[in-house]
Protein backbone atom coordinates (compact mmCIF):
# COMPACT_ATOMS: atom_id res chain seq x y z
CA UNK A 1 0.00 0.00 0.00
CA UNK A 2 2.85 2.39 0.85
CA UNK A 3 4.35 2.20 -2.65
CA UNK A 4 0.99 2.91 -4.29
CA UNK A 5 0.34 5.89 -2.01
CA UNK A 6 3.81 7.34 -2.58
CA UNK A 7 3.27 6.98 -6.32
CA UNK A 8 -0.03 8.91 -5.89
CA UNK A 9 1.84 11.61 -3.92
CA UNK A 10 4.43 11.81 -6.71
CA UNK A 11 1.75 12.15 -9.39
CA UNK A 12 -0.02 14.78 -7.29
CA UNK A 13 3.24 16.65 -6.90
CA UNK A 14 3.82 16.68 -10.63
CA UNK A 15 0.27 17.72 -11.61
CA UNK A 16 -0.60 20.20 -8.86
CA UNK A 17 2.97 21.37 -8.32
CA UNK A 18 3.57 22.27 -11.94
CA UNK A 19 0.10 23.79 -12.31
CA UNK A 20 0.55 25.95 -9.20
CA UNK A 21 4.04 26.93 -10.26
CA UNK A 22 3.48 27.75 -13.93
CA UNK A 23 -0.25 28.43 -14.46
CA UNK A 24 -1.68 29.49 -11.08
CA UNK A 25 -4.31 31.78 -12.62
CA UNK A 26 -5.60 29.01 -14.89
CA UNK A 27 -5.75 26.48 -12.05
CA UNK A 28 -7.56 28.89 -9.77
CA UNK A 29 -10.01 29.92 -12.50
CA UNK A 30 -10.91 26.24 -13.05
CA UNK A 31 -11.60 25.99 -9.32
CA UNK A 32 -13.59 29.23 -9.34
CA UNK A 33 -11.04 31.36 -7.53
CA UNK A 34 -8.98 34.42 -8.30
CA UNK A 35 -5.73 35.78 -6.94
CA UNK A 36 -3.83 39.05 -6.88
CA UNK A 37 -0.09 39.47 -7.56
CA UNK A 38 1.04 38.57 -4.03
CA UNK A 39 -1.33 35.60 -3.91
CA UNK A 40 0.08 34.39 -7.22
CA UNK A 41 3.62 34.43 -5.79
CA UNK A 42 2.44 32.52 -2.71
CA UNK A 43 0.57 30.05 -4.92
CA UNK A 44 3.71 29.54 -7.03
CA UNK A 45 5.77 29.01 -3.88
CA UNK A 46 3.26 26.37 -2.81
CA UNK A 47 3.65 24.81 -6.26
CA UNK A 48 7.38 24.48 -5.75
CA UNK A 49 6.80 22.88 -2.37
CA UNK A 50 4.26 20.41 -3.74
CA UNK A 51 6.60 19.59 -6.62
CA UNK A 52 9.34 18.90 -4.08
CA UNK A 53 7.05 16.57 -2.13
CA UNK A 54 6.34 14.74 -5.36
CA UNK A 55 10.04 14.26 -6.05
CA UNK A 56 10.72 13.02 -2.52
CA UNK A 57 7.76 10.62 -2.71
CA UNK A 58 8.98 9.22 -6.02
CA UNK A 59 12.47 8.53 -4.74
CA UNK A 60 11.35 6.99 -1.42
CA UNK A 61 8.46 4.90 -2.76
CA UNK A 62 10.51 1.71 -2.28
CA UNK A 63 11.77 2.61 1.20
CA UNK A 64 11.79 -0.33 3.61
CA UNK A 65 9.82 -0.27 6.86
CA UNK A 66 11.62 1.69 9.55
CA UNK A 67 11.98 5.08 11.23
CA UNK A 68 12.86 6.94 8.02
CA UNK A 69 9.79 5.61 6.22
CA UNK A 70 7.59 6.44 9.21
CA UNK A 71 8.98 9.98 9.20
CA UNK A 72 8.23 10.41 5.50
CA UNK A 73 4.71 9.08 6.00
CA UNK A 74 4.10 11.39 8.96
CA UNK A 75 5.31 14.47 7.09
CA UNK A 76 3.32 13.78 3.93
CA UNK A 77 0.21 12.86 5.97
CA UNK A 78 0.33 16.18 7.82
CA UNK A 79 0.85 18.11 4.59
CA UNK A 80 -1.96 16.37 2.68
CA UNK A 81 -4.37 16.60 5.62
CA UNK A 82 -3.64 20.33 5.95
CA UNK A 83 -4.17 20.90 2.22
CA UNK A 84 -7.47 18.96 2.36
CA UNK A 85 -8.61 21.00 5.37
CA UNK A 86 -7.67 24.41 3.96
CA UNK A 87 -9.15 23.75 0.51
CA UNK A 88 -12.23 22.23 2.17
CA UNK A 89 -12.76 25.34 4.28
CA UNK A 90 -12.23 27.59 1.25
CA UNK A 91 -14.72 25.55 -0.77
CA UNK A 92 -17.32 25.38 2.01
CA UNK A 93 -17.07 29.15 2.46
CA UNK A 94 -17.70 29.76 -1.25
CA UNK A 95 -14.21 30.93 -2.21
CA UNK A 96 -13.86 27.98 -4.62
CA UNK A 97 -16.41 26.10 -6.70
CA UNK A 98 -17.64 22.52 -6.23
CA UNK A 99 -14.80 21.16 -8.39
CA UNK A 100 -12.43 22.00 -5.53
CA UNK A 101 -14.06 19.18 -3.54
CA UNK A 102 -12.15 16.83 -5.86
CA UNK A 103 -8.90 18.40 -4.63
CA UNK A 104 -10.09 17.86 -1.06
CA UNK A 105 -11.03 14.24 -1.80
CA UNK A 106 -7.68 13.43 -3.44
CA UNK A 107 -5.64 14.89 -0.60
CA UNK A 108 -7.86 13.46 2.13
CA UNK A 109 -7.84 9.97 0.59
CA UNK A 110 -4.06 9.90 0.37
CA UNK A 111 -3.70 11.32 3.91
CA UNK A 112 -6.07 8.68 5.30
CA UNK A 113 -4.29 5.89 3.42
CA UNK A 114 -0.93 7.04 4.73
CA UNK A 115 -2.31 7.39 8.25
CA UNK A 116 -3.58 3.80 8.10
CA UNK A 117 -0.12 2.69 6.96
CA UNK A 118 1.52 4.75 9.71
CA UNK A 119 -0.70 3.35 12.45
CA UNK A 120 -0.47 -0.31 11.51
CA UNK A 121 1.88 -2.33 13.66
CA UNK A 122 5.43 -2.52 12.37
CA UNK A 123 6.51 -5.83 10.94
CA UNK A 124 9.40 -7.84 12.35
CA UNK A 125 12.82 -6.29 11.95
CA UNK A 126 14.70 -7.52 8.91
CA UNK A 127 18.30 -8.39 9.55
CA UNK A 128 20.96 -9.20 7.04
CA UNK A 129 23.96 -11.19 7.84
C-alpha positions, 0 to 999 in steps of 0.5 A: 500500500505504501508504494501505491500511495507514494506513487499517488503523492508523486503524481499529485506533486507533478500535476498540482505542483507544476500547475501551481508553479506555472499556471496558477491563474488558470488552475484557480479559475478552473476551481472558481477562484482568483488571486492578486499578484502577491497571492500568485507568488504565494501560490507559485511558492506552494507549487514548488513545495508540492513539486518537491514533495512529489520528487521526494515521494517518487524517490522513497516509494521503495523505502523499507519499513523503519523510522525513516519511512515512518517519518516520510509518511508522517510528514506527507500525511500532515501536509496532505491533511492540511491541504485537504482541510484548507481547501475544504474550508475555502470551498465550504465558504464559497471561495472555490467552486464545487470542483475543488471538492475533488482536490479535497477528496484526493488529498484526504484519501491519500492522507487517510491511506498514509495514516492507516499505513503509519498506524499499523503495527510494524513488521518484524525487523529484517536483519541481514547477515 
